[in-house]
């Protein structure tokens, strides 16, 4: 998430990362909170065509829970 290329992509998409936290019990699990235009991140993570790109960044889909919130 902190890689320069990902930060550049997020900036282009208007996405900000508010929080990245790693589990104390399982270092393979993390919580990430984004803010950006509605459905931008959701569409990327749910689109089967972009799944290989997301996985190449190190994301593990098994156990992933995606929720959407608005203010």
Buried (B, 14 or more C-beta within 10 A) or exposed (E): EEEEEEEEEBEEBEBEBEEEEEEEEEEEEBEEEBEBEEEEBBEBEEEEEEBEEBEEEEBEEEEEEEEEEEE
